[in-house]
């Protein structure tokens, strides 16, 4: 998970092999990470703010994204298709409730097989930081949307795991994770991909655990260290013990006395502008201002 240089729109300096391996592991896990389900719920709370109710939705990460229940509750009349890549079929979409599993590692290839301009909403929950090249992915999603359709996505921002990163720096342990893309850079990349005025929003949530090993277990359920300059080789049991001790010592300094880690959540939405509509730069507004703008029937918030 790593950011590109500001405004360059280039692929992220990330270990692509490790990133693909991590995504594969998450896609094969039958259990949706708690954080992913919670973010999908929060993102779905924004859907009633849009005047246009999409009739056809593409959920691009239906397994680990865990958005099926949230989408069904927020858009009960919509047809939700899920991007999958069955090993024995050329079909790329199945209903969200389908029990069939998908072949990991083929996400972008299957997207290229989908019909352009088909969907009124492309929904991507907690996927973007697991992909090596966000600008390329944005262009793919733009292609799939109908004119006037929109993209909604969530991802982790660079404020994620600040306490853990500080702990690693203090002890000379290298990096616990690759850097993440700033939301302003994501907004620029959306514009470069052809989207109209993207709106970015951010919030930070803090999770706590009574034990250090519980915290590390949950972190593993949502990702891994894909920094290309991370420590090489396998960590030893002795190092793992020192990590737990460091986390416990850090927890002792918090008000709760528990292991505490923060996650910056970045939400974005952007429209595939109709022909003749000028596409501008990104807009950052508060949630209440966005709510008022959308209720007023404007397709895009004021810049």
Buried (B, 14 or more C-beta within 10 A) or exposed (E): BBBBEEEEBEBBBBBBEBBBBBBEBBBEEEEBBEBBBBBBBBBBEBBEBBEBBBEBBBBBBBBBBBBBBBBBEBBEEBBBBBBBBBEEEEEBBBEBEBEEBBBBEBBBEBBEEBEEEBBBBBBBBBBBBBBBBBBBBBBBBBBBBBEBBBBBBBBBBBBBBBBBBEBBEEEEBEBBBBBBBBBEBBBBBBBEBBBBBBBBBBEEEEBBBEBBEEBBEBBEBBBBBBBBEBBEEEEEEEEEEBBBEBBBEBBEEEEEEBBBBBBBBBBBBBBBBEEEBEBEEBBBBEBEBBBBBBEEEEBBBEE
